[in-house]
């Protein structure tokens, strides 16, 4: 596999598009873009045929695409400025050097899925990470374009530490990023209401549109459930699985009433730092950074609801 990677990087067109030290996550997702757009077209035509094209709200779809484009641009810039060096630095602490073969890459995909579960769970249960992830959950509809609804600040919130175990085990940075890209690529297709439940065996093992609709629900029973990326087994093991039963209400409980992409990207950061700056003991003030989003500081009765912010 490393030989194929080196051959690709030696191609002038590849270098022109992605540079000499590419973010292989973004390379993979960029190459899949025609497939993503084709799937969205098929989804829309199918929903139109069955009288459900109203799931595609024009303003929200445009917002999703703008958020996705700005996210990818920021990822590329920040990777070049910081992330590449940061991940390479972590890799210097590896306990082995693993050759990337088809078999070892499959093992890496499984390892990345385990790391992704904890990254995703942390993105809901640690406010610092929620500040970026909330953008993805602020959509009030579910179509494949929802997968594009991402935050500018994923690039800078140091979530790369969740992939550190794979680097320390000995997988090179490029392989870890590529495996992460494969994981994200799969997830594009679970953001849809066009697919009902799949065969039971598949639903038991893999993340599916049904499972992921639950994850995007603001119903009480659906909040903070189904964190898996490709697999749903870790949710079953760690007690965060919830089947889709009641109709899903999408979005967050107190919904941001805006399509302004800067506001969507910044409102939770603004509110987190505003809460931390309110008077009180220092350690309680900075706890707003790592506490769950809904945590309310004792004695701070005017603190706003941290999970879902009205704008």
C-alpha positions in Angstrom: 0.0 0.0 0.0 2.8 2.4 0.8 4.2 1.9 -2.7 0.8 2.9 -4.2 0.8 6.0 -2.0 4.3 7.0 -3.1 3.4 6.5 -6.8 0.3 8.7 -6.4 2.3 11.4 -4.7 4.9 11.3 -7.5 2.2 12.2 -10.1 2.4 16.0 -11.1 -1.4 16.4 -11.1 -1.7 14.9 -7.6 1.0 17.3 -6.3 -0.7 20.2 -7.9 -4.0 19.4 -6.3 -3.0 18.2 -2.8 0.6 19.3 -2.3 3.7 17.2 -1.3 2.4 16.4 2.2 -1.3 15.8 1.8 -4.0 15.2 4.4 -5.0 11.8 3.2 -8.4 12.1 4.9 -9.2 15.1 2.7 -7.7 13.4 -0.4 -10.0 10.4 0.0 -13.1 12.5 0.7 -12.3 14.8 -2.2 -11.9 11.9 -4.6 -15.3 10.5 -3.4 -17.1 13.8 -4.0 -18.6 12.8 -7.3 -20.0 9.7 -5.6 -21.4 11.8 -2.7 -23.1 14.2 -5.1 -24.5 11.4 -7.2 -25.9 9.7 -4.1 -27.5 13.0 -3.1 -29.1 13.3 -6.5 -30.5 9.8 -6.3 -31.8 10.4 -2.8 -33.6 13.6 -4.0 -35.1 12.0 -7.0 -36.3 9.0 -5.0 -37.8 11.3 -2.3 -39.5 13.4 -5.0 -41.0 10.2 -6.5 -42.5 9.1 -3.2 -43.7 12.6 -2.3 -41.1 13.4 0.4 -38.8 15.8 -1.4 -39.8 18.4 1.3 -37.0 16.8 3.4 -34.7 18.9 1.2 -35.1 22.4 2.5 -33.3 24.7 0.1 -31.8 27.1 2.6 -30.6 24.3 4.9 -29.1 22.4 2.0 -27.2 25.5 0.8 -26.1 26.1 4.4 -24.9 22.5 4.7 -22.8 22.8 1.5 -21.3 26.1 2.6 -20.4 24.7 6.0 -18.9 21.6 4.3 -16.8 23.7 1.9 -15.5 26.0 4.6 -14.7 23.0 6.9 -12.7 21.4 4.1 -10.8 24.6 3.3 -9.9 25.1 7.0 -8.8 21.4 7.4 -6.4 21.7 4.5 -4.9 25.0 5.8 -4.6 23.9 9.4 -3.2 20.5 8.4 -0.4 22.3 6.6 0.3 24.7 9.4 0.0 22.5 12.4 -1.8 19.1 12.3 0.7 17.3 10.2 3.6 18.3 12.5 1.5 17.5 15.6 0.6 14.0 14.5 4.1 13.3 13.3 5.3 14.4 16.8 2.9 11.9 18.4 4.2 9.2 16.0 7.7 9.7 17.4 6.5 8.0 20.6 5.4 4.8 18.8 6.2 1.5 20.4 6.6 -0.2 17.0 6.7 0.6 13.2 3.9 -1.2 11.4 4.1 -1.9 7.7 0.9 -1.0 6.0 -0.4 -4.0 4.1 -4.0 -4.7 3.1 -4.4 -6.9 6.2 -2.8 -4.4 8.6 -4.9 -1.6 7.1 -8.1 -3.6 7.9 -6.9 -3.9 11.5 -6.3 -0.1 11.4 -9.8 0.5 10.1 -11.1 -1.5 13.1 -8.9 0.5 15.5 -9.9 3.8 14.0 -13.6 2.8 14.5 -12.9 2.2 18.2 -11.1 5.6 18.5 -13.9 7.2 16.6 -16.5 6.0 19.0 -14.7 7.7 21.9 -14.0 10.8 19.8 -17.7 11.0 19.0 -18.8 10.3 22.5 -16.3 12.9 23.8 -17.7 15.4 21.2 -21.1 15.1 23.0 -19.9 14.8 26.6 -17.0 17.3 26.8 -18.1 20.9 26.1 -14.8 21.9 24.4 -15.4 19.3 21.7 -19.2 19.9 21.6 -18.5 23.5 20.6 -17.4 22.2 17.2 -19.7 19.2 17.0 -22.9 21.1 17.7 -22.7 22.6 14.2 -23.4 19.1 12.8 -26.4 18.6 15.0 -28.0 22.0 14.4 -29.7 20.9 11.1 -33.4 20.3 11.5 -33.7 17.9 8.6 -31.8 14.7 7.6 -30.5 14.3 4.1 -27.1 13.2 2.8 -26.2 16.9 2.6 -26.3 16.9 6.5 -23.1 14.9 6.4 -21.5 18.1 4.9 -22.6 20.2 7.9 -19.3 20.4 9.7 -17.5 23.0 11.8 -14.6 25.2 10.9 -13.1 24.5 14.3 -12.7 20.7 14.1 -9.3 21.6 12.6 -8.2 23.6 15.7 -9.8 21.9 18.7 -7.1 19.2 19.0 -9.5 16.3 18.4 -6.5 14.6 16.7 -5.5 13.3 20.2 -8.2 10.7 19.8 -6.2 9.0 16.9 -3.0 9.0 19.1 -3.4 5.3 20.1 -3.1 4.2 16.5 0.0 6.4 16.0 1.6 5.2 19.2 0.9 1.5 18.2 2.9 2.3 15.1 0.7 3.1 12.2 2.1 6.0 10.2 0.2 9.3 10.0 -0.9 9.0 6.4 -2.5 5.6 7.0 -4.3 6.8 10.1 -5.7 9.8 8.2 -6.7 7.6 5.3 -8.5 5.2 7.6 -10.3 8.1 9.2 -11.3 9.3 5.8 -12.7 5.8 4.9 -14.7 6.0 8.2 -16.1 9.4 7.3 -16.8 8.4 3.8 -19.1 5.6 4.9 -20.9 7.9 7.2 -22.0 10.1 4.4 -24.5 7.5 3.3 -26.2 7.0 6.8 -27.4 10.6 6.8 -30.7 9.9 5.0 -34.4 9.4 5.5 -34.7 7.6 2.1 -33.6 4.2 3.6 -35.7 2.4 6.2 -34.3 -0.4 8.3 -31.8 -2.8 6.7 -31.6 -6.6 7.3 -31.4 -7.4 11.0 -27.9 -8.9 10.9 -26.6 -5.7 9.2 -28.5 -3.5 11.7 -26.9 -5.4 14.6 -23.3 -4.9 13.4 -23.2 -1.8 11.4 -24.2 1.8 11.7 -27.2 2.4 9.5 -29.5 5.2 8.5 -31.9 4.1 11.1 -29.3 4.1 13.9 -27.9 7.5 12.8 -31.3 9.1 12.6 -31.6 8.3 16.3 -28.2 10.0 16.9 -29.5 13.2 15.3 -32.7 13.2 17.3 -33.5 15.7 20.0 -36.1 13.4 21.5 -35.2 12.8 25.2 -34.6 9.1 24.6 -32.4 9.7 21.6 -30.0 12.4 22.9 -26.4 11.1 23.2 -27.0 7.7 21.6 -25.5 5.7 18.7 -22.0 7.2 18.5 -20.6 4.6 16.1 -19.2 5.6 12.7 -19.1 2.4 10.7 -20.0 -0.1 13.4 -22.7 0.0 16.1 -21.2 -2.8 18.2 -19.3 -0.4 20.6 -22.6 1.3 21.4 -24.1 -2.0 22.2 -21.1 -2.9 24.4 -20.9 0.4 26.2 -24.6 1.0 26.7 -25.2 3.9 24.4 -27.3 2.1 21.8 -30.9 3.1 21.2 -33.1 1.7 18.4 -35.3 3.9 16.2 -38.9 3.6 17.5 -40.5 7.0 17.9 -40.4 9.5 15.0 -37.2 11.5 15.1 -37.2 15.2 15.8 -34.0 16.6 14.3 -31.8 19.4 15.6 -31.0 20.5 19.1 -33.6 21.2 21.9 -33.3 25.0 21.7 -32.6 25.4 18.0 -30.4 28.2 16.5 -32.7 30.1 14.3 -30.1 31.1 11.7 -28.4 30.0 8.5 -25.5 32.3 9.1 -22.5 30.0 8.9 -20.3 32.2 11.1 -22.9 32.2 13.8 -23.4 28.5 13.6 -19.7 27.9 13.9 -19.1 30.3 16.8 -22.2 30.5 19.1 -21.3 27.7 21.4 -17.7 28.8 21.7 -18.9 32.3 22.6 -21.3 30.9 25.2 -18.8 28.6 26.7 -16.2 31.3 27.3 -18.9 33.7 28.5 -19.9 31.2 31.1 -16.3 30.6 32.1 -15.7 34.3 32.6 -18.6 34.7 35.0 -17.6 35.4 38.6 -16.8 32.4 40.8 -14.1 30.0 42.0 -11.4 29.5 39.3 -11.7 25.7 39.1 -15.4 25.8 38.7 -15.1 28.5 36.0 -12.6 26.5 33.9 -14.7 23.3 34.4 -17.0 24.7 31.7 -14.3 23.6 29.2 -14.4 19.9 30.1 -17.7 19.4 31.8 -20.7 18.0 29.8 -22.5 20.6 27.7 -25.5 20.7 30.0 -23.5 21.1 33.2 -24.7 24.1 35.3 -22.3 25.6 37.7 -23.5 25.5 41.3 -24.7 28.9 42.5 -24.8 30.4 39.0 -28.6 30.5 38.6 -28.5 32.7 35.5 -26.3 30.3 33.5 -27.8 29.5 30.2 -28.6 26.0 29.0 -25.3 24.7 27.7 -26.5 21.9 25.5 -28.7 23.9 23.1 -28.4 27.6 22.6 -31.0 29.8 21.2 -29.7 32.6 19.0 
